[in-house]
Amino acid sequence: GYRVQGKSNLEADKILEDALAVQDAGAFSVVLEGVPAELAEKITVELSIPTIGIGAGPGCDGQIQVFHDILGLYGDFIPKHAKRFTNLGEQIKNSISRYKRAVESKEFPAEEHTVYSTHSSLKNN
């Protein structure tokens, strides 16, 4: 499951140390996921490369979210760090149900959804 990282001073120091080591190794950026906002902001100030936060508060250089979370594709589950901007999961489910009913009732495909050949050997005489 999801667990906040870096809550203790020891953990926070280790995460900062790791971020500096990754930067020194040549990384172009660091993703900070599920760390306290204060720690993320401290790391952002310490590093010369960008930090990207996911559940790490507004002090990072950029933000990222899993598109399934922001589009509502996981039903009722919303991680604490995510914000749902729409509920496509429900819309997708409803659309698939309407499609299924249309196929079963022979409403779809209709004439306008069907391609016919112009080749004479395929036509019924």
N, C-alpha and C positions, 0 to 999 in steps of 0.2 A: 504494500500500500504506500500511500504518500506519507512522508515524514519530514518535518522541518529539519534541515541540517544546520549546524553551527549555532545551536542555542547556548551551549556552554562556552566559556572563554577558551578552553582547550580546543574544542571543535572549531571555533571561529578562527583562532590563530592558525590552525592546520589548514583550513580552507584558504585563508589569505596567503599562507606560505605556498600552497599548491598552485594558486592562481599566478603568483609571481614566478614560480618555477616553469609553468606552462608558457608564460610570456617570454621568459628567458630562453626557452627552447625554440622560440620562433613562431608561436601561435599568432594568428592575426586578430583573434578575439576570444572571449571567454563567455560561456553561457553559465549563468548563475540561476539554478533552479531550486526553489523551495528553501531559500536562506532568508533569515530576518532582514528586513529592509535596511536597518542600520548597518549590518555587515555588508550587504550588497553595495551600499553607498560608499562605505569605507574602502572596499576593494576597488570600486570604480575610480575613486580619487587616487589610490595608490598605483594603479596600472596606467600605462601609456597606450594600451590597446583598448578597443571598445569592449564594454560588457553588455551582454544581452540578458535581460531578466525574464524569467517565467515564474511568477509567484514570488518575486524578490523585491517588489516595491518600485516606486517611480525614480529612484536614484540611479538606475542603470542608464547606459547610453542609448539603449534601444529595448524594445519589448517584443516578445514572441508568444503566441498561443497556439495550441493544437487546434487545427481548423474544425475538427469534430466537436470540440467543446464550444467554440463560438457559434457554430451553426446548429447546435442542438441535435447532433446525430446519435448521441448515446442515451436517449430517453430522459429519465428523471435524474440521472447521475450528473452532477456538476462539481468538478473539483473546486476546493476552496479558492484557489488562485485564479480560476477561470471566470469569465463573464460570458454569458450566452447572449448573443445579439439577435438571434432568431431561432425558430424551432423547425428547422427543415426536416428533422426526423419524423415529426408528425405529418408534415406535408407530403413527404415521400411515402409514408405508410398509406395515407389516404389516396394518393395518386395510384399506387400499385393496386389497391383494392378496387378503385374505379376501373382501371384497365382490366383486371381479372373479370369483373362483372360484365364489362362490355364485350369481352371475348366470349364468355360463356353464353351470353344472350345473343350472340351473332351480330351485335350492333357494330362491332369492329372486327375485321376491317370492312369498311364500306366501299362503295364504288370509287370514291375519290381517293382512297388509300391503296388502290390496286393498280398494278401495272399489267398491261396487256401487250402481247406481241403483235407486230404488224406483219410478221412473216406468214405467208399464206399456208404453208404446210402445218402450222400450229393451230390454225383456226378450224372450228367445227363447221363442216359443210352440210 
